[in-house]
Amino acid sequence: MSFLDTLRAAGVAALLAVPAAAQDTDALTTAEEVRAEISEAMNAIGAYSEQERDEALAEARAALDRLDAEIERRDRALRENWAEMSDAARETAEARLRDLRQARNRLGERFGALESGASGAWDELKTGFSNAWGDFSDAWSAADEDAPAN
């Protein structure tokens, strides 16, 4: 899967990580805005040349900060709706949130490599970051697929 295909898939997958009952209309609007912003930033990173490295890194940092905020928002929504969820839904939601955090940590590690790597290895480092973004996207997709309706 190409870098841009991975980013497009991640954008679609970034909508839901907790059960639908744990989200409201404002949260969905926010999630869509976050998804659009993150996808745009990740697309930009793939297009940046070695000469535009600093700008790409700033875009990536901002996108990672938004991802962190979105994961925290989803965690709060899960906690707020805990009492209404079945044991199975709780287990699934917790597992998916844990998967998202682990994937986010791996993405952060690749960002660190991108940030501190030699400029001559920019293309290789972008590929590593892109692969980590793909893994994060897969975690979002899994969270969406396993989210119970209630």
N, C-alpha and C positions, 0 to 999 in steps of 0.2 A: 504494500500500500504506500502510495506516495505521501510526502509530507503534507501537501494540501488536502488530499483525501482524508488523511488522518485528522487534520484540523476540522474539516467539515463534519466528519463523524463525531468528533468530540463536541462540537457545537450543538449537534442534535441531542447527544447523550447528556448534556449538562443541565437539562431541565429539572429532572426529579431524582432525588436520592432517598427520600423518605416516603412513607405511604401518602397517598393522595389525601387522606383524611387529615394529615398533619400540615396541609398547605392551604393557604387562602388566596383570594384573587390578587391581593397586593404582593404576596410572596411570589406568585407565578409571574407577574409583571416584572418583579425584580429579577427573578431567575432568567427570564428572557433577555432582559437588559444585560445582565452579567454575561450570559452566553454569547450575546452579540459582541460585547466589548472584548471578551477573552478570545473569541475566534478571530476577531479583527487583529488583535495584538499578535496572536500566534501566526496568523497569515503573514503579517508584516515581518516577523522574525525570519521566516523562511525566505523572504525576498531580499533581506539585507545582505549587502556584500561585506567583505572584511573591512572596508573603509567606513562602513556605517555601523560598525560593531557597537559603539557606545550607545547609539540610539536604540538598537535592537535589544541591548541589555536592559535599558530603561523601560522599554515596552514590556519585556518579559517580567521584570520585577513588578511592575504595576499589575500585570495579569495575574501573577502569583499571589499578590496581595488580595486581589478580588476573589480568587479561588479560596483563599483562606477565610475571607469574610463569608463567602457563600457556604462553605462547609460548616462554619460556626452557626450560621443562620439555620441550616438544616438540623444541626444538633439541637439547637434550642427548640425548634418545631417538634422534634422527636420527643424531647423531654416534656414539653407542654401537652402533648397528646398521649403520653405514656399510659394513663389510666384507661383510655378508650381502646387501647390496642390489645389484641389477643397475645398470648405468650409467644406463639409462632411468629406473629408480625413483629413483635419486639425483638426476638432473636434475629430475624432476617434483617430488620432495619439496623440493628447494632452491628451485625456482621458487614453489611454493605458500607456503613459509615466508617468502620474500621478499615475496610479495603480501600475506601477513598483516601483516608488519611495516609495509609501506607503508600499508595500510588502517588500522592502529593509529596511525600517525603522523598521518594525516588526521583520525582520531577525536580524537586529542590536540589538534590544531589547533582543531577545533570546540569541544572542552572549554574551551580557552583563551578562545575567543570568548564562550562561555557564562559563564565565570568573570569575565571582565573587562567584559562588555557592560553596557549601561545596563539597569537593572531594568525600565524601561518597554518594552523590547524583548524581554522574557523569552520570550513565546510564539514569536516569530520565531527567537530563538536556540535554543530547544528543538527547533524544526523542523530547523534546520541540524545540530544534534547528532544528532537522530534519523536524518537522511539519512546522516550519516557512519557511524552505527551500522549502518544498512542495508548500506552498502558493505562494512563489516567483515564482516557476516554473509555477504554474497555471497562474500567471499574465503574464509571458512571452508567454505562449501558447495562451492566449486570445489576446495578442498584435499581434501575428503571424496570428491568424485566422481572425482578423478584419482589418489587413493591406490591403488597396486597392492595386490593381496591378499598378496603376499610381498615 
